[in-house]
């Protein structure tokens, strides 16, 4: 059974927020966010409470000779629905990741494998772009550096839309590819890798960065990079002295570059803080789905066999072409479900 007192507290809080909003008092924006977060929970709780009341009413009817037959007919169906309703409420009560509704900073870099790794990094980015387009999200490239063959040396982009971080956060880690490179004349299969990092976008209120902690340098952009490289001295490099994190931006406006670089820096520092908290909370983060460990090999894309395998949940799909075209929902939904199941099990211990 789900604790009735906890459900009552949720309903009371929801009613309190509704009253405050109708009066126009308090921080309306903050109340609105809490209201939106609680509403789906309240809907599940109210449905569960109605079912409990219906079962109790039908059980009471068993003592009435005239109503007994009706009650005996209704009760099995009502009781059959109870486990599913309880599970839905428990799922709704799981603590939400405060960053789930945020935009995300996506960073992709080639790993082992030379030029083939850079080409694969570019393929991954196109895969995420197609996925974002399919969900109606907006994508803007912050920093892009290309190889002579069109592979990615580095890609930093901002992805905005509803529930972006919630759906992309499990993509962080090492993605491995097995295929015959276009540069391979002998037809041999090569294995290479690229690293993906998905960071929740941070606001200034989340991360305070004293001006004394950063060094800002302007420079001239150089090297391959297509439209994102220019020949003026407007490119900006920001170094966060305490952590050693370095961020660059090479758009045309120096002022805009400072904004973009600070945005990425805040995201990286915010992510580092989240990682620290998660590490302290879990005795073994490696056991978690989506631990965010950038060195963890999370997925293999085997082109000769048309196979994609996610090693964290032992999911194998033989539709690699569709996956590379941005058909990621089955993978992401499975990762989310596995994460929810693990957290439910932890909550019930």
N, C-alpha and C positions, 0 to 999 in steps of 0.2 A: 504493500500500500504506500501511496505517496503521502508524506506528512501533511495532515489537514491544516495544521497551524501555519506552515510555510506558505501553503496556497492562499490562506486567508490574508496573510501579510502582503502578498503580491496584489491581490484584489483591492485591498485597502489603499496601498500605495498608488495604484492606477486611478482609483476614484479620487484620491487627493490631488493627483496631477491634473485630472480632468477639471476639477473644481477650480484649481489655481489658474488654469488656462482660460476657462470661461470668464473668470473675474479679471483677466488681463494683468494679474499680479506676478511678481517674481521675474526671473530671467526666462522670458518666453522661448528663446532659442534653445536654452538648455532643457527646459521642460518639454519642448517639442521633440528633442532628440530622445529623451527618456520615454516619452509617450510612445513614440514610434518603435522603440526597442521593446517596450513592454506589451504592446498591443497583440502581437502574435502569440506571446506567452499567455496572456489573459484569455484569448480565444480558446486555446487548448485547455486551460484550467476550467473555464466555464463549461465547455463540452464534457469534460471529465466529471465535473460536479453534477451536471444534468444526468449523466449516465448512472452515477452512484445513487442519485435521488430516485431515478426510475426503477433501479433494482430494489431499493428499499421499499418503494411503494408496491411493487409487484410481490415482494416477499410478505408484506403486510396483508395483501389480498388473499394469501393462502389460507388465512384463518377465517375467511368469509366463504361459506359454502356456495353462495351464488356466484362469487368471483373467482373461486379456486381454479376452475378449468381454464379461464382466461389467463390467470397468472402463470399456471403451469405451461401454457402455450408460449407466453412472452419471455419468461425467465431464461430459458436456454440461450436464446438469441442475444439477450442483453448481457448475460454473463460471458458469452463468447467474445463480445466486443471489448470487455474490460481490460484484458492484457494489452491489446493494441493501444487503447486510450491511455493506459498507465505509461506505456513506453513513449508515447508522443509527449506526454507531460514531462517525463524525466528528460527527454531530449530538449524540450523547450527550456527547462531549468538549468541546462548546462551553462556554465559561465561563458560569456561571449568574449572573444578576442576584441579588445577595444579598437584595434587597428583594422578590423575586417572591412569596414565600409570606406576605408581611405583609398586614395589613389596610390599608385605604386611606382617606384623607381626600379626599372629592370636593367640589369647590367649583364652583358654577355662577353666573355673573353675566351679565346682558343686556349686549349691545354696542350697535352702531348700530341704530336702528330704533324707539326710543321704547317705547310700550306693547306693540307687536307683538313686539319683541325680548324683553320681559319675559314675555309669554305663551309664546313659543317656549322660553325658558329653563325655564319650568314644564313644558312638554311633554317637554323633554330629561330633566328630573329624573324624571318619571313613567316614561319609557322605561328609565332605568337602574334604577329601583325594580323594575319588572317583570322586568328581566333578572336582578337580584339574587335576587328571589323564586324565579325559575325554577331557579336554581342552588343554592337552599337557603342563601343568605347572609343574614346579619342586617343590618338597616339602622337606624341611629338618627340623627335630625336633631340637629345641634349648634346651628345658628343658621339661622333662616329669616325672611326679611322679604318681605312680599307687597305688591303694588300693589292699588289699589281694585278692579281688574277680576280679581284673582286671579293675576296674573302674578308672577314672582319678581324682586325687587330683588336678592336675594342668598340663596344656599343653601349651607350647609356641613354635610356629613353624614359619618358614619363607616360604612364598609362592612366587615363582618368575615366571614371564611369561608376555605375552602381556595383558595389561589392567586388571591386577589382582585386584588392589585396586578399580577400577571403578566397578567391578562386585561383589566384596565381601563387600564393605563398608556398605551396608545396612543390613548386618548380625549382626552388633553390637547391643546388648541388651539382655534381658532375654528370654530364650527359655523354654517354659513350656511343660511338658510331662504328659499325663494321660494314665496309663496302669497298668496291674497287674504285679508287680515285680517278677522276678524269685525267690526272697527270700520270697515271700508271699505264705503261704500254704493255706490260707483261700479263695483265689481267689478274694480278694477285689481290686478294682481299687485305685491306689495311684496317687497323684499329686505331682510332684517334678519339679525342675528347674535347669538350668545351665546358666551361663553367658558367652557370647561371646564378645570379643573385637577385632576389626579389625583395625590395625593402619598402616598408610602408612610408608614405610621404609624411614628413613631420612638420608641424607648425612651429612658429617661433616660441609659442607658449610651452611646447613640449621640451625644447632644448634651448637653453640659454648659452650662447657662445660669446664670452667676453672678447672685445676687440683685441685685448692683449694676448689672446690665445691663438690668433691667426696672423699669417703673413700673406699679403696679397701682392702678386707679381703680374705685370702685364707683359705680353710677349707676342711675337708674330707666329701665327699658326704655320705649320709646315708639314710636308708629307702628304701621302694620299688621303683623301677624305671627301672628295666630291664637293657637293654644294655647301657642306658644313665647314669648309676651310676657306679662309680669306687671306689676303696679303697685307692687311693693316696690322698695327700693333694693338688691336682691340682684344685679343684673346687674354683670358684671365686664368691664373693659377692660384688657388688658395691652399695654403698649407696649414693644417691644424696642428699646432706645435705640440700639445700634450700627447696626442695619439699618433702623430706622424702621418695622418691621412692627408693625401693630396688629391685635389679635385681641379679639373680644368674645364673651361667652356670656351668655344671658339665661334660664337655667332658674330654678327657684324657690329652690334652695339656693345661697347664696353660696360655700360651700366647694366644692360640686360645680362651680360655674362656674369657679372658679380651676383645678380639675383639668382641665376640658374646654379652657379657653383655653390652658393650658400644653401640653396634648396637641397642639392645632392649631399652636401656635407652634413646638414641637419639629419637627413634620412639615414646616412651611414652611422652617425653617432646615436641616433634614436634606436636603430637596429642593434647596435652593439650593446646598448643598455637593455634592450629586450632579451637579447641572447644571455646576458649576465643573469637577469632575473629568472629566465627559464632554466639555466644551469643550476641555480640555487634551489629551484623548486623540484627538479627531477633528479633522482639519484643516478639515473642512466638515460641521458637524452638520446642516446643512439637507438634506444628501443622505441622512441616516439616516431610516429609518422610525421614527416616534415620537420625534423629537428632543426633544419636550417643550416646544418653543418656543410660549409661550402666544399669540404674535401670528401664528402660522402658520395659514392657512386650510386645514383638513384635510378638510372634508366639506361637501357641499351636499345639502339636502333639498328637492327640487322637488315640491311637492304637486300642481300641475296635471297633471304628467306621471307622478305616482306613482313618482318616481325618486330614488334615493339614490346619490350618487357620492362615493367616497373618492379625493381627488386625489393622495394620496401613492403609491397603487399602481394608479391608473387602474381602479378597480373600480366598476362601475355595476350596481345591482340595481333591477329594476322591481317592487319589493314593499315600497313605503314604508309601507303600512299595517301590515304584519307587523313591520317594523323599529321603528316607533313603539310597537308593543305589546311591545317587548323582545326581538324575534328578532334578536339581534346576533351569534350564533355564527359565521355565515358570514363576516361582516366581520372579526371579531376573529381568527378562525382564519387568514384570508388575510393579515392584518397580521403575525401571529406567524410565518407561513411565509416571508413576504418578509423579515422581520428576520433569521430564521435563515439564509436563503439568502445574504443580504448578509454576515453574519458568517462563514459558511463560506467564501465567496469571499475575504474578507480573511485568514482563517486560512491559506489555501492559497497566498497570494501569496509 
